[in-house]
Amino acid sequence: MKKNLANYITLGNLLCGLLALQWLSLGDAQAPFYAFALMGLAAVLDFFDGFTARWLGADGEMGKQLDSLADLVSFGVVPGLIWRHYMLELGFCSSSGFCINQYVWMLIPLAAAWRLARFNVQSDQGPGFVGVPTPMMGLALAAWSLIPYALKLPSEVWIDGVLNNFIYGMLGMFNQFLVWLYMPLLAAFLMVGNTRMLAFKGKLGVWHYAFLGYSVLALLVLPFAAGPLLLLGYLICSVLANFAAKQSNSTT
């Protein structure tokens, strides 16, 4: 029981993903919102399964493989289908007949599967992640696709008139067909790329804390639009951290 506790938590992650898929299959207008909430819970469980495994000294190959399977469903398939839902809702994808736009969402779970498999076979993990982590990308894409929903909220939800105008001013960009068509391709490229990204394990550096501070600010000011902003901040801080590390190595 004790040695499998982390695996049970991982199964909770997978269960959240399966429940999200069930919601999305119902075609309810609120399904993407509930699916995103379940993804958030899955992310919490994804953090605690690794923490629990290290705490109990129960790291094992089964836990690693099970974690990857759960992440593929919760942060690969689910955000992909949320993306497809809004492609249909915004009229960018015909619900009948052949439409290539119906299939771009598949790039998200395909890239997630590749990245997770590569992570599992890497013998030297190094100081950070290689490519954007699947949970980070999945949550950012799902949050991005929820922005049209946020734009429909009453203005009283937002902090003040200036912020309200800014949010509604984003509507034009998020209704652009090419943004919705090519974003999964960009997401796939970032996940399978070889750029070192920040990993929040072990000793944290200045760029870790910079990203955390930026994240808190983004969530407080723009809660419904924070997904893509958090991803952008993560990319920038990771690139700057890599540059700082190279500069430090060149001077030693």
C-alpha positions as CSV (number, residue, x, y, z in Angstrom):
1,M,0.0,0.0,0.0
2,K,2.7,2.5,1.0
3,K,5.0,1.9,-1.9
4,N,2.1,2.3,-4.4
5,L,0.6,5.5,-2.8
6,A,2.3,7.7,-5.4
7,N,0.9,5.4,-8.2
8,Y,-2.6,5.8,-6.7
9,I,-2.2,9.6,-6.9
10,T,-1.1,9.2,-10.5
11,L,-4.3,7.2,-11.2
12,G,-6.2,10.2,-9.7
13,N,-4.5,12.4,-12.4
14,L,-5.6,9.9,-15.1
15,L,-9.2,9.8,-13.6
16,C,-9.4,13.6,-13.9
17,G,-8.4,13.3,-17.5
18,L,-11.0,10.6,-18.2
19,L,-13.7,12.6,-16.5
20,A,-12.8,15.7,-18.6
21,L,-13.1,13.6,-21.8
22,Q,-16.5,12.4,-20.7
23,W,-17.6,16.0,-20.1
24,L,-16.3,17.0,-23.5
25,S,-18.1,14.1,-25.2
26,L,-21.4,15.4,-24.0
27,G,-21.2,18.5,-26.1
28,D,-22.4,20.8,-23.3
29,A,-21.6,24.5,-23.7
30,Q,-19.9,24.5,-20.3
31,A,-18.0,21.3,-20.9
32,P,-14.6,23.0,-21.7
33,F,-14.8,25.0,-18.5
34,Y,-15.4,21.8,-16.4
35,A,-12.7,20.0,-18.4
36,F,-10.2,22.8,-17.6
37,A,-11.1,22.6,-13.9
38,L,-10.4,18.9,-14.0
39,M,-7.1,19.6,-15.7
40,G,-6.2,21.9,-12.8
41,L,-6.9,19.2,-10.3
42,A,-4.9,16.7,-12.4
43,A,-2.0,19.2,-12.3
44,V,-2.1,19.3,-8.5
45,L,-2.1,15.5,-8.4
46,D,0.7,15.4,-11.0
47,F,2.8,17.5,-8.6
48,F,2.0,15.4,-5.5
49,D,2.6,12.0,-7.1
50,G,6.3,12.9,-7.8
51,F,6.6,14.5,-4.4
52,T,5.1,11.5,-2.6
53,A,7.3,9.1,-4.6
54,R,10.5,10.9,-3.6
55,W,9.3,11.3,0.0
56,L,8.6,7.6,0.4
57,G,11.6,6.5,-1.6
58,A,9.3,4.7,-3.9
59,D,10.5,6.0,-7.3
60,G,10.2,3.2,-9.9
61,E,9.9,2.5,-13.5
62,M,6.2,1.7,-13.2
63,G,5.5,5.1,-11.6
64,K,7.4,6.8,-14.4
65,Q,5.5,5.0,-17.2
66,L,2.1,5.4,-15.4
67,D,2.8,9.2,-14.9
68,S,3.5,9.6,-18.6
69,L,0.3,7.8,-19.6
70,A,-1.8,10.0,-17.2
71,D,-0.1,13.2,-18.5
72,L,-0.8,12.2,-22.1
73,V,-4.5,11.9,-21.4
74,S,-4.9,14.9,-19.0
75,F,-2.5,17.3,-20.7
76,G,-2.4,16.1,-24.3
77,V,-5.8,14.7,-25.4
78,V,-8.0,16.9,-23.2
79,P,-6.5,20.3,-24.2
80,G,-6.5,19.1,-27.8
81,L,-10.2,18.4,-27.7
82,I,-11.0,21.6,-25.8
83,W,-9.2,23.4,-28.7
84,R,-11.3,21.5,-31.3
85,H,-14.5,22.4,-29.4
86,Y,-13.7,26.1,-29.8
87,M,-12.6,25.7,-33.4
88,L,-16.1,24.4,-34.1
89,E,-17.8,27.0,-31.9
90,L,-16.0,29.9,-33.6
91,G,-17.0,28.5,-37.0
92,F,-13.4,27.7,-38.1
93,C,-14.2,24.1,-38.7
94,S,-17.2,22.5,-40.4
95,S,-19.0,19.9,-38.3
96,S,-19.9,17.9,-41.5
97,G,-17.8,16.7,-44.4
98,F,-14.0,16.7,-44.6
99,C,-12.3,19.6,-42.9
100,I,-8.5,19.7,-42.2
101,N,-9.2,22.1,-39.3
102,Q,-10.9,19.2,-37.4
103,Y,-7.5,17.4,-37.1
104,V,-5.0,20.1,-36.1
105,W,-5.8,19.4,-32.4
106,M,-4.2,16.0,-32.8
107,L,-0.8,17.7,-33.0
108,I,-1.1,18.4,-29.3
109,P,-1.4,14.8,-28.0
110,L,1.0,13.5,-30.7
111,A,3.7,16.0,-29.6
112,A,2.9,15.3,-25.9
113,A,3.4,11.5,-26.5
114,W,6.8,12.1,-28.2
115,R,8.0,14.4,-25.5
116,L,6.9,12.1,-22.7
117,A,8.5,9.1,-24.3
118,R,11.8,11.0,-24.9
119,F,11.8,12.1,-21.3
120,N,11.4,8.5,-20.1
121,V,14.4,7.2,-22.1
122,Q,16.8,10.0,-21.3
123,S,19.5,8.8,-19.0
124,D,20.8,12.3,-18.2
125,Q,17.9,14.6,-17.4
126,G,20.3,17.6,-16.8
127,P,19.5,20.8,-14.9
128,G,16.1,21.4,-16.5
129,F,13.5,20.0,-18.9
130,V,14.2,19.6,-22.6
131,G,11.2,21.2,-24.3
132,V,8.2,22.7,-22.7
133,P,6.7,20.3,-20.1
134,T,3.5,18.6,-21.3
135,P,1.4,19.8,-18.3
136,M,2.5,23.4,-18.7
137,M,1.7,23.4,-22.4
138,G,-1.6,21.6,-22.0
139,L,-2.8,24.0,-19.4
140,A,-1.7,27.0,-21.4
141,L,-3.5,25.8,-24.5
142,A,-6.7,25.0,-22.6
143,A,-6.6,28.3,-20.8
144,W,-6.0,30.1,-24.2
145,S,-9.1,28.4,-25.7
146,L,-11.2,29.5,-22.7
147,I,-10.6,33.2,-23.5
148,P,-13.7,33.4,-25.8
149,Y,-15.7,32.2,-22.8
150,A,-14.1,34.8,-20.5
151,L,-14.9,37.5,-23.0
152,K,-18.6,36.8,-22.6
153,L,-18.5,37.4,-18.9
154,P,-20.1,40.7,-17.6
155,S,-17.8,43.6,-17.2
156,E,-18.3,43.6,-13.4
157,V,-16.1,40.5,-13.3
158,W,-13.0,42.6,-14.3
159,I,-11.1,44.9,-12.0
160,D,-11.7,48.2,-13.7
161,G,-12.7,49.8,-17.0
162,V,-9.2,50.0,-18.4
163,L,-8.6,46.3,-17.8
164,N,-12.1,45.5,-19.1
165,N,-11.3,47.4,-22.4
166,F,-8.0,45.6,-22.7
167,I,-9.6,42.2,-22.4
168,Y,-12.3,42.9,-24.9
169,G,-9.7,44.4,-27.2
170,M,-8.1,41.0,-27.4
171,L,-11.3,39.6,-29.0
172,G,-10.1,40.4,-32.5
173,M,-6.9,38.4,-32.1
174,F,-8.5,35.4,-30.6
175,N,-11.1,35.3,-33.3
176,Q,-8.4,35.1,-36.0
177,F,-8.5,31.8,-37.9
178,L,-4.7,31.5,-38.4
179,V,-4.1,31.9,-34.7
180,W,-6.3,28.9,-33.9
181,L,-5.0,26.9,-36.9
182,Y,-1.3,27.3,-36.3
183,M,-1.1,27.5,-32.5
184,P,-1.2,23.7,-32.1
185,L,1.7,23.4,-34.5
186,L,3.7,26.0,-32.5
187,A,2.8,24.2,-29.3
188,A,4.0,20.9,-30.8
189,F,7.3,22.4,-31.9
190,L,7.9,23.9,-28.4
191,M,7.2,20.5,-26.7
192,V,9.5,18.4,-28.9
193,G,12.2,21.1,-29.2
194,N,15.6,20.8,-27.6
195,T,15.7,24.1,-25.6
196,R,16.4,23.7,-21.9
197,M,13.4,24.9,-19.9
198,L,13.2,25.8,-16.2
199,A,12.5,22.9,-13.8
200,F,11.2,23.6,-10.3
201,K,13.1,20.9,-8.6
202,G,16.2,21.1,-6.5
203,K,17.8,24.5,-6.0
204,L,15.9,27.4,-7.5
205,G,17.7,30.4,-9.1
206,V,16.8,34.0,-9.8
207,W,14.9,33.2,-13.0
208,H,12.7,30.7,-11.2
209,Y,11.7,33.4,-8.7
210,A,11.3,35.9,-11.4
211,F,8.8,33.6,-13.2
212,L,7.0,32.8,-9.9
213,G,6.6,36.6,-9.2
214,Y,5.4,37.2,-12.8
215,S,2.9,34.3,-12.5
216,V,1.3,35.7,-9.3
217,L,0.9,39.1,-10.9
218,A,-0.6,37.7,-14.1
219,L,-3.0,35.5,-12.2
220,L,-4.1,38.4,-10.0
221,V,-4.6,40.9,-12.9
222,L,-5.7,38.8,-15.8
223,P,-7.0,35.5,-14.4
224,F,-8.9,34.4,-17.4
225,A,-6.2,35.4,-19.9
226,A,-3.2,34.3,-17.8
227,G,-2.7,30.9,-19.6
228,P,-0.9,32.2,-22.7
229,L,0.8,35.0,-20.6
230,L,2.2,32.4,-18.2
231,L,3.5,30.3,-21.1
232,L,5.2,33.4,-22.7
233,G,6.8,34.3,-19.3
234,Y,8.0,30.7,-18.8
235,L,9.6,30.7,-22.3
236,I,11.3,34.1,-21.8
237,C,12.6,33.2,-18.3
238,S,13.9,29.9,-19.5
239,V,15.8,31.5,-22.4
240,L,17.3,34.1,-20.1
241,A,18.3,31.5,-17.6
242,N,20.0,29.5,-20.4
243,F,21.8,32.7,-21.5
244,A,22.9,33.5,-17.9
245,A,24.2,30.0,-17.5
246,K,26.3,30.2,-20.7
247,Q,27.7,33.5,-19.6
248,S,28.6,32.1,-16.2
249,N,30.3,29.1,-17.7
250,S,32.3,31.2,-20.2
251,T,33.7,33.3,-17.3
252,T,34.8,30.3,-15.2
